[in-house]
Amino acid sequence: MAVLARPARPRLARLGELDNAALGGLVLPVYGASVLDDPLLTTALAVVPFFLVVLLNLIATQ
């Protein structure tokens, strides 16, 4: 017998999009840049617009 998951609560509904955008649009570019260069704060600030684009794209397609 299969167990069906309950739907997400409305206040947690967008948490997956935020998590996905944070990983793909912020953490991974900063991690990649940390391998090549030292200034992480500069890189993190530089990819914030990319993070916002990824977040808005995920919200728009869901």
mmCIF file as Biopython writes it, N, C-alpha, C and O atoms, coordinates in Angstrom:
data_model
#
loop_
_atom_site.group_PDB
_atom_site.id
_atom_site.type_symbol
_atom_site.label_atom_id
_atom_site.label_alt_id
_atom_site.label_comp_id
_atom_site.label_asym_id
_atom_site.label_entity_id
_atom_site.label_seq_id
_atom_site.pdbx_PDB_ins_code
_atom_site.Cartn_x
_atom_site.Cartn_y
_atom_site.Cartn_z
_atom_site.occupancy
_atom_site.B_iso_or_equiv
_atom_site.auth_seq_id
_atom_site.auth_asym_id
_atom_site.pdbx_PDB_model_num
ATOM 1   N N  . MET A ? 1  ? 0.835  -1.182 0.000   1.0 0.0 1  A 1 
ATOM 2   C CA . MET A ? 1  ? 0.000  0.000  0.000   1.0 0.0 1  A 1 
ATOM 3   C C  . MET A ? 1  ? 0.880  1.246  0.000   1.0 0.0 1  A 1 
ATOM 4   O O  . MET A ? 1  ? 1.766  1.388  0.843   1.0 0.0 1  A 1 
ATOM 5   N N  . ALA A ? 2  ? 0.637  2.127  -0.929  1.0 0.0 2  A 1 
ATOM 6   C CA . ALA A ? 2  ? 1.446  3.335  -1.066  1.0 0.0 2  A 1 
ATOM 7   C C  . ALA A ? 2  ? 0.998  4.401  -0.074  1.0 0.0 2  A 1 
ATOM 8   O O  . ALA A ? 2  ? -0.191 4.563  0.199   1.0 0.0 2  A 1 
ATOM 9   N N  . VAL A ? 3  ? 1.968  5.113  0.451   1.0 0.0 3  A 1 
ATOM 10  C CA . VAL A ? 3  ? 1.684  6.220  1.360   1.0 0.0 3  A 1 
ATOM 11  C C  . VAL A ? 3  ? 1.825  7.507  0.563   1.0 0.0 3  A 1 
ATOM 12  O O  . VAL A ? 3  ? 2.882  7.776  -0.007  1.0 0.0 3  A 1 
ATOM 13  N N  . LEU A ? 4  ? 0.777  8.291  0.524   1.0 0.0 4  A 1 
ATOM 14  C CA . LEU A ? 4  ? 0.806  9.546  -0.216  1.0 0.0 4  A 1 
ATOM 15  C C  . LEU A ? 4  ? 1.250  10.678 0.695   1.0 0.0 4  A 1 
ATOM 16  O O  . LEU A ? 4  ? 0.821  10.765 1.846   1.0 0.0 4  A 1 
ATOM 17  N N  . ALA A ? 5  ? 2.097  11.532 0.183   1.0 0.0 5  A 1 
ATOM 18  C CA . ALA A ? 5  ? 2.570  12.675 0.964   1.0 0.0 5  A 1 
ATOM 19  C C  . ALA A ? 5  ? 1.502  13.751 1.010   1.0 0.0 5  A 1 
ATOM 20  O O  . ALA A ? 5  ? 0.750  13.948 0.055   1.0 0.0 5  A 1 
ATOM 21  N N  . ARG A ? 6  ? 1.453  14.428 2.112   1.0 0.0 6  A 1 
ATOM 22  C CA . ARG A ? 6  ? 0.525  15.546 2.237   1.0 0.0 6  A 1 
ATOM 23  C C  . ARG A ? 6  ? 1.048  16.732 1.441   1.0 0.0 6  A 1 
ATOM 24  O O  . ARG A ? 6  ? 2.261  16.883 1.293   1.0 0.0 6  A 1 
ATOM 25  N N  . PRO A ? 7  ? 0.162  17.574 0.926   1.0 0.0 7  A 1 
ATOM 26  C CA . PRO A ? 7  ? 0.626  18.772 0.222   1.0 0.0 7  A 1 
ATOM 27  C C  . PRO A ? 7  ? 1.328  19.730 1.182   1.0 0.0 7  A 1 
ATOM 28  O O  . PRO A ? 7  ? 1.027  19.767 2.375   1.0 0.0 7  A 1 
ATOM 29  N N  . ALA A ? 8  ? 2.249  20.489 0.651   1.0 0.0 8  A 1 
ATOM 30  C CA . ALA A ? 8  ? 2.991  21.447 1.473   1.0 0.0 8  A 1 
ATOM 31  C C  . ALA A ? 8  ? 2.059  22.534 1.991   1.0 0.0 8  A 1 
ATOM 32  O O  . ALA A ? 8  ? 1.106  22.935 1.324   1.0 0.0 8  A 1 
ATOM 33  N N  . ARG A ? 9  ? 2.359  22.990 3.181   1.0 0.0 9  A 1 
ATOM 34  C CA . ARG A ? 9  ? 1.583  24.095 3.732   1.0 0.0 9  A 1 
ATOM 35  C C  . ARG A ? 9  ? 1.861  25.355 2.925   1.0 0.0 9  A 1 
ATOM 36  O O  . ARG A ? 9  ? 2.964  25.510 2.401   1.0 0.0 9  A 1 
ATOM 37  N N  . PRO A ? 10 ? 0.897  26.253 2.810   1.0 0.0 10 A 1 
ATOM 38  C CA . PRO A ? 10 ? 1.092  27.451 1.978   1.0 0.0 10 A 1 
ATOM 39  C C  . PRO A ? 10 ? 2.307  28.290 2.371   1.0 0.0 10 A 1 
ATOM 40  O O  . PRO A ? 10 ? 2.966  28.865 1.504   1.0 0.0 10 A 1 
ATOM 41  N N  . ARG A ? 11 ? 2.609  28.366 3.656   1.0 0.0 11 A 1 
ATOM 42  C CA . ARG A ? 11 ? 3.756  29.189 4.050   1.0 0.0 11 A 1 
ATOM 43  C C  . ARG A ? 11 ? 5.083  28.539 3.677   1.0 0.0 11 A 1 
ATOM 44  O O  . ARG A ? 11 ? 6.104  29.224 3.610   1.0 0.0 11 A 1 
ATOM 45  N N  . LEU A ? 12 ? 5.090  27.235 3.436   1.0 0.0 12 A 1 
ATOM 46  C CA . LEU A ? 12 ? 6.307  26.535 3.036   1.0 0.0 12 A 1 
ATOM 47  C C  . LEU A ? 12 ? 6.329  26.204 1.552   1.0 0.0 12 A 1 
ATOM 48  O O  . LEU A ? 12 ? 7.245  25.531 1.081   1.0 0.0 12 A 1 
ATOM 49  N N  . ALA A ? 13 ? 5.346  26.663 0.822   1.0 0.0 13 A 1 
ATOM 50  C CA . ALA A ? 13 ? 5.216  26.276 -0.580  1.0 0.0 13 A 1 
ATOM 51  C C  . ALA A ? 13 ? 6.378  26.783 -1.432  1.0 0.0 13 A 1 
ATOM 52  O O  . ALA A ? 13 ? 6.806  26.075 -2.343  1.0 0.0 13 A 1 
ATOM 53  N N  . ARG A ? 14 ? 6.896  27.956 -1.178  1.0 0.0 14 A 1 
ATOM 54  C CA . ARG A ? 14 ? 7.981  28.533 -1.981  1.0 0.0 14 A 1 
ATOM 55  C C  . ARG A ? 14 ? 9.368  28.264 -1.408  1.0 0.0 14 A 1 
ATOM 56  O O  . ARG A ? 14 ? 10.354 28.791 -1.923  1.0 0.0 14 A 1 
ATOM 57  N N  . LEU A ? 15 ? 9.464  27.465 -0.367  1.0 0.0 15 A 1 
ATOM 58  C CA . LEU A ? 15 ? 10.759 27.191 0.241   1.0 0.0 15 A 1 
ATOM 59  C C  . LEU A ? 15 ? 11.661 26.392 -0.697  1.0 0.0 15 A 1 
ATOM 60  O O  . LEU A ? 15 ? 12.873 26.603 -0.713  1.0 0.0 15 A 1 
ATOM 61  N N  . GLY A ? 16 ? 11.093 25.492 -1.468  1.0 0.0 16 A 1 
ATOM 62  C CA . GLY A ? 16 ? 11.885 24.710 -2.416  1.0 0.0 16 A 1 
ATOM 63  C C  . GLY A ? 16 ? 12.493 25.567 -3.510  1.0 0.0 16 A 1 
ATOM 64  O O  . GLY A ? 16 ? 13.639 25.350 -3.903  1.0 0.0 16 A 1 
ATOM 65  N N  . GLU A ? 17 ? 11.734 26.543 -4.009  1.0 0.0 17 A 1 
ATOM 66  C CA . GLU A ? 17 ? 12.258 27.442 -5.032  1.0 0.0 17 A 1 
ATOM 67  C C  . GLU A ? 17 ? 13.402 28.289 -4.480  1.0 0.0 17 A 1 
ATOM 68  O O  . GLU A ? 17 ? 14.408 28.501 -5.158  1.0 0.0 17 A 1 
ATOM 69  N N  . LEU A ? 18 ? 13.244 28.770 -3.247  1.0 0.0 18 A 1 
ATOM 70  C CA . LEU A ? 18 ? 14.292 29.579 -2.627  1.0 0.0 18 A 1 
ATOM 71  C C  . LEU A ? 18 ? 15.547 28.749 -2.405  1.0 0.0 18 A 1 
ATOM 72  O O  . LEU A ? 18 ? 16.657 29.216 -2.660  1.0 0.0 18 A 1 
ATOM 73  N N  . ASP A ? 19 ? 15.376 27.530 -1.935  1.0 0.0 19 A 1 
ATOM 74  C CA . ASP A ? 19 ? 16.503 26.638 -1.710  1.0 0.0 19 A 1 
ATOM 75  C C  . ASP A ? 19 ? 17.221 26.311 -3.015  1.0 0.0 19 A 1 
ATOM 76  O O  . ASP A ? 19 ? 18.450 26.345 -3.073  1.0 0.0 19 A 1 
ATOM 77  N N  . ASN A ? 20 ? 16.468 25.999 -4.051  1.0 0.0 20 A 1 
ATOM 78  C CA . ASN A ? 20 ? 17.044 25.665 -5.350  1.0 0.0 20 A 1 
ATOM 79  C C  . ASN A ? 20 ? 17.782 26.862 -5.946  1.0 0.0 20 A 1 
ATOM 80  O O  . ASN A ? 20 ? 18.873 26.709 -6.495  1.0 0.0 20 A 1 
ATOM 81  N N  . ALA A ? 21 ? 17.192 28.047 -5.839  1.0 0.0 21 A 1 
ATOM 82  C CA . ALA A ? 21 ? 17.843 29.244 -6.371  1.0 0.0 21 A 1 
ATOM 83  C C  . ALA A ? 21 ? 19.095 29.592 -5.578  1.0 0.0 21 A 1 
ATOM 84  O O  . ALA A ? 21 ? 20.089 30.038 -6.151  1.0 0.0 21 A 1 
ATOM 85  N N  . ALA A ? 22 ? 19.054 29.391 -4.269  1.0 0.0 22 A 1 
ATOM 86  C CA . ALA A ? 22 ? 20.234 29.680 -3.448  1.0 0.0 22 A 1 
ATOM 87  C C  . ALA A ? 22 ? 21.382 28.746 -3.800  1.0 0.0 22 A 1 
ATOM 88  O O  . ALA A ? 22 ? 22.536 29.169 -3.870  1.0 0.0 22 A 1 
ATOM 89  N N  . LEU A ? 23 ? 21.064 27.471 -4.023  1.0 0.0 23 A 1 
ATOM 90  C CA . LEU A ? 23 ? 22.122 26.528 -4.383  1.0 0.0 23 A 1 
ATOM 91  C C  . LEU A ? 23 ? 22.645 26.769 -5.792  1.0 0.0 23 A 1 
ATOM 92  O O  . LEU A ? 23 ? 23.855 26.869 -6.000  1.0 0.0 23 A 1 
ATOM 93  N N  . GLY A ? 24 ? 21.736 26.863 -6.764  1.0 0.0 24 A 1 
ATOM 94  C CA . GLY A ? 24 ? 22.156 26.979 -8.160  1.0 0.0 24 A 1 
ATOM 95  C C  . GLY A ? 24 ? 22.603 28.361 -8.568  1.0 0.0 24 A 1 
ATOM 96  O O  . GLY A ? 24 ? 23.438 28.502 -9.461  1.0 0.0 24 A 1 
ATOM 97  N N  . GLY A ? 25 ? 22.062 29.386 -7.930  1.0 0.0 25 A 1 
ATOM 98  C CA . GLY A ? 25 ? 22.369 30.744 -8.351  1.0 0.0 25 A 1 
ATOM 99  C C  . GLY A ? 25 ? 23.350 31.482 -7.474  1.0 0.0 25 A 1 
ATOM 100 O O  . GLY A ? 25 ? 23.850 32.540 -7.858  1.0 0.0 25 A 1 
ATOM 101 N N  . LEU A ? 26 ? 23.641 30.937 -6.284  1.0 0.0 26 A 1 
ATOM 102 C CA . LEU A ? 26 ? 24.535 31.650 -5.374  1.0 0.0 26 A 1 
ATOM 103 C C  . LEU A ? 26 ? 25.669 30.755 -4.871  1.0 0.0 26 A 1 
ATOM 104 O O  . LEU A ? 26 ? 26.841 31.106 -5.003  1.0 0.0 26 A 1 
ATOM 105 N N  . VAL A ? 27 ? 25.329 29.614 -4.302  1.0 0.0 27 A 1 
ATOM 106 C CA . VAL A ? 27 ? 26.342 28.767 -3.670  1.0 0.0 27 A 1 
ATOM 107 C C  . VAL A ? 27 ? 27.278 28.133 -4.700  1.0 0.0 27 A 1 
ATOM 108 O O  . VAL A ? 27 ? 28.496 28.161 -4.522  1.0 0.0 27 A 1 
ATOM 109 N N  . LEU A ? 28 ? 26.731 27.567 -5.764  1.0 0.0 28 A 1 
ATOM 110 C CA . LEU A ? 28 ? 27.591 26.908 -6.754  1.0 0.0 28 A 1 
ATOM 111 C C  . LEU A ? 28 ? 28.532 27.870 -7.475  1.0 0.0 28 A 1 
ATOM 112 O O  . LEU A ? 28 ? 29.704 27.532 -7.645  1.0 0.0 28 A 1 
ATOM 113 N N  . PRO A ? 29 ? 28.080 29.060 -7.913  1.0 0.0 29 A 1 
ATOM 114 C CA . PRO A ? 29 ? 29.045 29.985 -8.516  1.0 0.0 29 A 1 
ATOM 115 C C  . PRO A ? 29 ? 30.126 30.455 -7.537  1.0 0.0 29 A 1 
ATOM 116 O O  . PRO A ? 29 ? 31.285 30.606 -7.923  1.0 0.0 29 A 1 
ATOM 117 N N  . VAL A ? 30 ? 29.753 30.685 -6.277  1.0 0.0 30 A 1 
ATOM 118 C CA . VAL A ? 30 ? 30.747 31.100 -5.278  1.0 0.0 30 A 1 
ATOM 119 C C  . VAL A ? 30 ? 31.721 29.962 -5.004  1.0 0.0 30 A 1 
ATOM 120 O O  . VAL A ? 30 ? 32.920 30.193 -4.851  1.0 0.0 30 A 1 
ATOM 121 N N  . TYR A ? 31 ? 31.216 28.741 -4.940  1.0 0.0 31 A 1 
ATOM 122 C CA . TYR A ? 31 ? 32.089 27.586 -4.736  1.0 0.0 31 A 1 
ATOM 123 C C  . TYR A ? 31 ? 33.068 27.431 -5.901  1.0 0.0 31 A 1 
ATOM 124 O O  . TYR A ? 31 ? 34.256 27.184 -5.691  1.0 0.0 31 A 1 
ATOM 125 N N  . GLY A ? 32 ? 32.569 27.575 -7.114  1.0 0.0 32 A 1 
ATOM 126 C CA . GLY A ? 32 ? 33.441 27.483 -8.282  1.0 0.0 32 A 1 
ATOM 127 C C  . GLY A ? 32 ? 34.489 28.575 -8.311  1.0 0.0 32 A 1 
ATOM 128 O O  . GLY A ? 32 ? 35.639 28.327 -8.673  1.0 0.0 32 A 1 
ATOM 129 N N  . ALA A ? 33 ? 34.102 29.779 -7.936  1.0 0.0 33 A 1 
ATOM 130 C CA . ALA A ? 33 ? 35.055 30.887 -7.915  1.0 0.0 33 A 1 
ATOM 131 C C  . ALA A ? 33 ? 36.064 30.730 -6.789  1.0 0.0 33 A 1 
ATOM 132 O O  . ALA A ? 33 ? 37.199 31.192 -6.912  1.0 0.0 33 A 1 
ATOM 133 N N  . SER A ? 34 ? 35.674 30.087 -5.693  1.0 0.0 34 A 1 
ATOM 134 C CA . SER A ? 34 ? 36.608 29.909 -4.579  1.0 0.0 34 A 1 
ATOM 135 C C  . SER A ? 34 ? 37.747 28.968 -4.947  1.0 0.0 34 A 1 
ATOM 136 O O  . SER A ? 34 ? 38.830 29.045 -4.367  1.0 0.0 34 A 1 
ATOM 137 N N  . VAL A ? 35 ? 37.509 28.089 -5.900  1.0 0.0 35 A 1 
ATOM 138 C CA . VAL A ? 35 ? 38.579 27.204 -6.357  1.0 0.0 35 A 1 
ATOM 139 C C  . VAL A ? 35 ? 39.614 27.992 -7.149  1.0 0.0 35 A 1 
ATOM 140 O O  . VAL A ? 35 ? 40.805 27.687 -7.101  1.0 0.0 35 A 1 
ATOM 141 N N  . LEU A ? 36 ? 39.158 29.003 -7.876  1.0 0.0 36 A 1 
ATOM 142 C CA . LEU A ? 36 ? 40.047 29.756 -8.752  1.0 0.0 36 A 1 
ATOM 143 C C  . LEU A ? 36 ? 40.661 30.991 -8.114  1.0 0.0 36 A 1 
ATOM 144 O O  . LEU A ? 36 ? 41.775 31.379 -8.468  1.0 0.0 36 A 1 
ATOM 145 N N  . ASP A ? 37 ? 39.949 31.619 -7.173  1.0 0.0 37 A 1 
ATOM 146 C CA . ASP A ? 37 ? 40.389 32.908 -6.654  1.0 0.0 37 A 1 
ATOM 147 C C  . ASP A ? 37 ? 39.972 33.042 -5.197  1.0 0.0 37 A 1 
ATOM 148 O O  . ASP A ? 37 ? 39.159 32.258 -4.706  1.0 0.0 37 A 1 
ATOM 149 N N  . ASP A ? 38 ? 40.530 34.043 -4.496  1.0 0.0 38 A 1 
ATOM 150 C CA . ASP A ? 38 ? 40.266 34.218 -3.076  1.0 0.0 38 A 1 
ATOM 151 C C  . ASP A ? 38 ? 39.079 35.098 -2.695  1.0 0.0 38 A 1 
ATOM 152 O O  . ASP A ? 38 ? 38.354 34.723 -1.774  1.0 0.0 38 A 1 
ATOM 153 N N  . PRO A ? 39 ? 38.826 36.236 -3.333  1.0 0.0 39 A 1 
ATOM 154 C CA . PRO A ? 39 ? 37.810 37.165 -2.796  1.0 0.0 39 A 1 
ATOM 155 C C  . PRO A ? 39 ? 36.375 36.646 -2.936  1.0 0.0 39 A 1 
ATOM 156 O O  . PRO A ? 39 ? 35.716 36.895 -3.946  1.0 0.0 39 A 1 
ATOM 157 N N  . LEU A ? 40 ? 35.901 35.934 -1.929  1.0 0.0 40 A 1 
ATOM 158 C CA . LEU A ? 40 ? 34.569 35.337 -1.981  1.0 0.0 40 A 1 
ATOM 159 C C  . LEU A ? 40 ? 33.466 36.376 -1.867  1.0 0.0 40 A 1 
ATOM 160 O O  . LEU A ? 40 ? 32.417 36.229 -2.493  1.0 0.0 40 A 1 
ATOM 161 N N  . LEU A ? 41 ? 33.684 37.422 -1.081  1.0 0.0 41 A 1 
ATOM 162 C CA . LEU A ? 41 ? 32.648 38.440 -0.924  1.0 0.0 41 A 1 
ATOM 163 C C  . LEU A ? 41 ? 32.376 39.138 -2.248  1.0 0.0 41 A 1 
ATOM 164 O O  . LEU A ? 41 ? 31.219 39.392 -2.584  1.0 0.0 41 A 1 
ATOM 165 N N  . THR A ? 42 ? 33.409 39.447 -2.995  1.0 0.0 42 A 1 
ATOM 166 C CA . THR A ? 42 ? 33.240 40.084 -4.300  1.0 0.0 42 A 1 
ATOM 167 C C  . THR A ? 42 ? 32.470 39.176 -5.250  1.0 0.0 42 A 1 
ATOM 168 O O  . THR A ? 42 ? 31.574 39.627 -5.963  1.0 0.0 42 A 1 
ATOM 169 N N  . THR A ? 43 ? 32.818 37.915 -5.253  1.0 0.0 43 A 1 
ATOM 170 C CA . THR A ? 43 ? 32.113 36.961 -6.110  1.0 0.0 43 A 1 
ATOM 171 C C  . THR A ? 43 ? 30.663 36.798 -5.677  1.0 0.0 43 A 1 
ATOM 172 O O  . THR A ? 43 ? 29.766 36.756 -6.518  1.0 0.0 43 A 1 
ATOM 173 N N  . ALA A ? 44 ? 30.428 36.707 -4.373  1.0 0.0 44 A 1 
ATOM 174 C CA . ALA A ? 44 ? 29.061 36.552 -3.872  1.0 0.0 44 A 1 
ATOM 175 C C  . ALA A ? 44 ? 28.207 37.750 -4.255  1.0 0.0 44 A 1 
ATOM 176 O O  . ALA A ? 44 ? 27.052 37.584 -4.647  1.0 0.0 44 A 1 
ATOM 177 N N  . LEU A ? 45 ? 28.749 38.941 -4.148  1.0 0.0 45 A 1 
ATOM 178 C CA . LEU A ? 45 ? 27.993 40.138 -4.534  1.0 0.0 45 A 1 
ATOM 179 C C  . LEU A ? 45 ? 27.778 40.194 -6.039  1.0 0.0 45 A 1 
ATOM 180 O O  . LEU A ? 45 ? 26.763 40.712 -6.504  1.0 0.0 45 A 1 
ATOM 181 N N  . ALA A ? 46 ? 28.721 39.669 -6.796  1.0 0.0 46 A 1 
ATOM 182 C CA . ALA A ? 46 ? 28.591 39.701 -8.253  1.0 0.0 46 A 1 
ATOM 183 C C  . ALA A ? 46 ? 27.517 38.746 -8.758  1.0 0.0 46 A 1 
ATOM 184 O O  . ALA A ? 46 ? 26.911 39.011 -9.797  1.0 0.0 46 A 1 
ATOM 185 N N  . VAL A ? 47 ? 27.263 37.646 -8.058  1.0 0.0 47 A 1 
ATOM 186 C CA . VAL A ? 47 ? 26.281 36.674 -8.530  1.0 0.0 47 A 1 
ATOM 187 C C  . VAL A ? 47 ? 24.895 36.870 -7.924  1.0 0.0 47 A 1 
ATOM 188 O O  . VAL A ? 47 ? 23.988 36.091 -8.221  1.0 0.0 47 A 1 
ATOM 189 N N  . VAL A ? 48 ? 24.706 37.882 -7.089  1.0 0.0 48 A 1 
ATOM 190 C CA . VAL A ? 48 ? 23.375 38.151 -6.527  1.0 0.0 48 A 1 
ATOM 191 C C  . VAL A ? 48 ? 22.342 38.428 -7.623  1.0 0.0 48 A 1 
ATOM 192 O O  . VAL A ? 48 ? 21.236 37.895 -7.533  1.0 0.0 48 A 1 
ATOM 193 N N  . PRO A ? 49 ? 22.639 39.235 -8.657  1.0 0.0 49 A 1 
ATOM 194 C CA . PRO A ? 49 ? 21.640 39.397 -9.724  1.0 0.0 49 A 1 
ATOM 195 C C  . PRO A ? 49 ? 21.299 38.077 -10.419 1.0 0.0 49 A 1 
ATOM 196 O O  . PRO A ? 49 ? 20.141 37.851 -10.772 1.0 0.0 49 A 1 
ATOM 197 N N  . PHE A ? 50 ? 22.277 37.214 -10.617 1.0 0.0 50 A 1 
ATOM 198 C CA . PHE A ? 50 ? 22.022 35.905 -11.210 1.0 0.0 50 A 1 
ATOM 199 C C  . PHE A ? 50 ? 21.123 35.073 -10.298 1.0 0.0 50 A 1 
ATOM 200 O O  . PHE A ? 50 ? 20.220 34.387 -10.777 1.0 0.0 50 A 1 
ATOM 201 N N  . PHE A ? 51 ? 21.361 35.129 -8.993  1.0 0.0 51 A 1 
ATOM 202 C CA . PHE A ? 51 ? 20.506 34.439 -8.020  1.0 0.0 51 A 1 
ATOM 203 C C  . PHE A ? 51 ? 19.065 34.922 -8.121  1.0 0.0 51 A 1 
ATOM 204 O O  . PHE A ? 51 ? 18.138 34.114 -8.080  1.0 0.0 51 A 1 
ATOM 205 N N  . LEU A ? 52 ? 18.868 36.223 -8.250  1.0 0.0 52 A 1 
ATOM 206 C CA . LEU A ? 52 ? 17.511 36.769 -8.354  1.0 0.0 52 A 1 
ATOM 207 C C  . LEU A ? 52 ? 16.825 36.325 -9.646  1.0 0.0 52 A 1 
ATOM 208 O O  . LEU A ? 52 ? 15.629 36.033 -9.645  1.0 0.0 52 A 1 
ATOM 209 N N  . VAL A ? 53 ? 17.568 36.273 -10.735 1.0 0.0 53 A 1 
ATOM 210 C CA . VAL A ? 53 ? 17.001 35.804 -12.004 1.0 0.0 53 A 1 
ATOM 211 C C  . VAL A ? 53 ? 16.592 34.336 -11.890 1.0 0.0 53 A 1 
ATOM 212 O O  . VAL A ? 53 ? 15.517 33.953 -12.350 1.0 0.0 53 A 1 
ATOM 213 N N  . VAL A ? 54 ? 17.439 33.524 -11.284 1.0 0.0 54 A 1 
ATOM 214 C CA . VAL A ? 54 ? 17.116 32.105 -11.101 1.0 0.0 54 A 1 
ATOM 215 C C  . VAL A ? 54 ? 15.885 31.955 -10.212 1.0 0.0 54 A 1 
ATOM 216 O O  . VAL A ? 54 ? 15.007 31.143 -10.506 1.0 0.0 54 A 1 
ATOM 217 N N  . LEU A ? 55 ? 15.810 32.729 -9.129  1.0 0.0 55 A 1 
ATOM 218 C CA . LEU A ? 55 ? 14.665 32.655 -8.222  1.0 0.0 55 A 1 
ATOM 219 C C  . LEU A ? 55 ? 13.373 33.057 -8.922  1.0 0.0 55 A 1 
ATOM 220 O O  . LEU A ? 55 ? 12.361 32.368 -8.799  1.0 0.0 55 A 1 
ATOM 221 N N  . LEU A ? 56 ? 13.401 34.159 -9.650  1.0 0.0 56 A 1 
ATOM 222 C CA . LEU A ? 56 ? 12.198 34.603 -10.349 1.0 0.0 56 A 1 
ATOM 223 C C  . LEU A ? 56 ? 11.784 33.617 -11.438 1.0 0.0 56 A 1 
ATOM 224 O O  . LEU A ? 56 ? 10.594 33.404 -11.670 1.0 0.0 56 A 1 
ATOM 225 N N  . ASN A ? 57 ? 12.759 33.023 -12.098 1.0 0.0 57 A 1 
ATOM 226 C CA . ASN A ? 57 ? 12.450 32.018 -13.111 1.0 0.0 57 A 1 
ATOM 227 C C  . ASN A ? 57 ? 11.790 30.790 -12.482 1.0 0.0 57 A 1 
ATOM 228 O O  . ASN A ? 57 ? 10.833 30.251 -13.038 1.0 0.0 57 A 1 
ATOM 229 N N  . LEU A ? 58 ? 12.288 30.352 -11.346 1.0 0.0 58 A 1 
ATOM 230 C CA . LEU A ? 58 ? 11.690 29.195 -10.681 1.0 0.0 58 A 1 
ATOM 231 C C  . LEU A ? 58 ? 10.278 29.495 -10.201 1.0 0.0 58 A 1 
ATOM 232 O O  . LEU A ? 58 ? 9.394  28.645 -10.308 1.0 0.0 58 A 1 
ATOM 233 N N  . ILE A ? 59 ? 10.059 30.682 -9.680  1.0 0.0 59 A 1 
ATOM 234 C CA . ILE A ? 59 ? 8.716  31.056 -9.222  1.0 0.0 59 A 1 
ATOM 235 C C  . ILE A ? 59 ? 7.763  31.174 -10.406 1.0 0.0 59 A 1 
ATOM 236 O O  . ILE A ? 59 ? 6.599  30.787 -10.308 1.0 0.0 59 A 1 
ATOM 237 N N  . ALA A ? 60 ? 8.249  31.704 -11.519 1.0 0.0 60 A 1 
ATOM 238 C CA . ALA A ? 60 ? 7.384  31.893 -12.687 1.0 0.0 60 A 1 
ATOM 239 C C  . ALA A ? 60 ? 6.984  30.571 -13.335 1.0 0.0 60 A 1 
ATOM 240 O O  . ALA A ? 60 ? 5.897  30.461 -13.902 1.0 0.0 60 A 1 
ATOM 241 N N  . THR A ? 61 ? 7.849  29.580 -13.252 1.0 0.0 61 A 1 
ATOM 242 C CA . THR A ? 61 ? 7.548  28.315 -13.918 1.0 0.0 61 A 1 
ATOM 243 C C  . THR A ? 61 ? 6.818  27.319 -13.030 1.0 0.0 61 A 1 
ATOM 244 O O  . THR A ? 61 ? 6.411  26.261 -13.509 1.0 0.0 61 A 1 
ATOM 245 N N  . GLN A ? 62 ? 6.645  27.621 -11.783 1.0 0.0 62 A 1 
ATOM 246 C CA . GLN A ? 62 ? 5.953  26.686 -10.871 1.0 0.0 62 A 1 
ATOM 247 C C  . GLN A ? 62 ? 4.487  26.970 -10.792 1.0 0.0 62 A 1 
ATOM 248 O O  . GLN A ? 62 ? 3.763  26.281 -10.074 1.0 0.0 62 A 1 
#
